[in-house]
Amino acid sequence: QRVQFPFNPDYTPAPLWTRNLQRSFSGNDCERQIELLQEIMGGILFRIIAKKQVAALLFGPAATGKSTILNVISNVVPEESQCAISPSRWDSEYYVAALAGKYLNIVGELSDDEYIPSAPFKTVTGGDLLQGRHPTHRPFEFRNEAAHIFNSNHLIATRDRTEAFFRRWLIVEFANPLS
């Protein structure tokens, strides 16, 4: 059953937010990067981004606004629904177990000297059946429902060069230092 009701959203400008976004991105690609970021944020809020089988990477040099974006996202998702598990740890059943029941996996900085293992990355983001285990407990199965968003000052390190790995990344490039 559907019920129709009038909906007239009131557009409230957010000048500080808009200015921060416009300063973070550069050149002709600015509007496209802002749209991509807004799609990612909307996908996180509506819990649909995990179904798209992607992970988001906020990439760029220091002081470009990446951490501000992560703080905004983190503050609108209940803390008990979040975790911070780096994809370089997804090959461990103990770390993968921490994703169970969460809907946001938010990592402040990816390590520049640890590779992201491709098979676990594709399994987690692909919605496949996962096996996790908490210390002193039996293994259990679950499917990932968490959106994944990571900050990094460098591009991802992996040995995988396939389309199956790289098509799963939404990369938002922050090019302009804000300081």
N, C-alpha and C positions, 0 to 999 in steps of 0.2 A: 504494500500500500504506500502511496505517496501523498504527501500533503503539501500543497503549494502555499507559500507565504511570501509576502513582499520582502525583497532584500535589496536595499539601496546602501551599499557600503559608502561610508564617509571617508573620502581620501584625506588623510592627515599627513601633510608633508613632514619629512624627517630630514631637515637640512644638514645636520651634523653627520648623520649616517650616509646620506647621498654624497656629501663632499668627501668623506673618508674613502668611499668606494671609488669615486672619480680620481682621487689623488693616488690610490694604490695601483691603478692600472694605467697603461700607457697607450698613446696613439690611437690609430684607427680601430684597434681591437678592443678598446675600452668597453663599449656597450655590450659586445658579445661576451666578454669575460664576466661582466656584472650579471648578465642574463643567466649564464651558466652557474654562477655562484648562487643566484636566487633559486634556480631550479634545484640545485643540490640541497639548499636549506629547506625548501618546500618539501622535497622528497623525504628528508629526515623528519620533519614535523608530522607529515602524514603517514610515515612508516611504510613508504613504498619503494624507497631507493634500493633496499636489499633485494627486492624482486627484480630489479633491473640488472642485477649481477655485476655491479660496479663498485669501485672504491674511489674516493675523491682525494686528490693530492693538492694541497695549497703550496705552491712552489715559488721560491724567489729568495732574494737576499734578505738579510736581517733588517728589521725595522721597516717593513713594508705593509704592515697591517694584518698579517696572517694570524697572529695570536689573538688579536682583537676579534676577528671573525670566529675563531674557536671559542673564545670566552662568551660571545653572544649566543652561539649555538648551545654551548654547555649550560648556560643559564636558563634556557627555555625547555630543556629536557630534564625530567626528574633525576636526581643524582643516583637513586637506586636502579635506574634503567641504563646507566652508563658504565663503561669500563675503558681501560686504556691498555690494550694488548697490541703490541707491535706485530705487524705481519711477519717479521723475521722470526717470531716465536711460535707461529702457527703450526709448526711441525711437532710441537710438544702437546700431548693429550692434556696435560695439566693447564697449560695456557689456553688451549682451545676451550676447555671446560668453562672458563671464565666468561665466554661469549654467550653461554646458554641463558636464555631469559632476558637478555639485554637488547635494547634496540638502538643504542648508539655506542660505537667504539671510536673514541676520539684520542688521538696520540699527538702530543705536543711537538715532538721532533723525532724523525726517523734517523736512525744511526747511519752515518756515512760509510762505515766499515763492515756492516752486516748485510749479507745478501738476503733477498726475499725469496724463500723457497717456492718455486712455481707450482708444484703439485698441491701442497696445502693451500696456497693462495687461491688457486682455481677451485679447489674443493669448497673452501669457506665461502667465497664470493659467488660460487655457482649454485648455491642452494642444495648441495648434495648432503646426504646423510653423514653426519660427523660423529666421531666417537671421542668423548672427553672423559676425564677422570679427575676427581678431587682426591687429594692425598688421603690415604687410609680408606677410601671408598671404592666400590666397584665401578667399572666403566659404564657409561650410559650413552645413549644415542640421542641426537637432536639435530635440528636444521637451524642454520644461522638465520636470525631475523634482524641482526644489527646492521645499521648503516656504518660504513667505515670512512672516517675522514682523518687525514694525516697532514701535518706540517713538515716541510723540509726546505733546507737551504740548498739542496742538491737534488738532482734527479735520482730516481730509484736505482738501486743496485740489484741486478739479477743476472743469472746465467741463461735464463729463458729468453729467446729471441722470436717467439712465435706470436702470431696474431691473437691466439687464444689468451695469451697473457696480457698483451698491451691494449687490447680492445676493452678490457675491464677497468681501465683507468680514465677518470675524468680529471684532467689537469687544469687547474686555475693558476695562471702565472701572475704573480705580484711583481711588478717590475720597478716601481718607483719607491725609493726610501722616503718615509714620511717625516723624518727628522731634519 
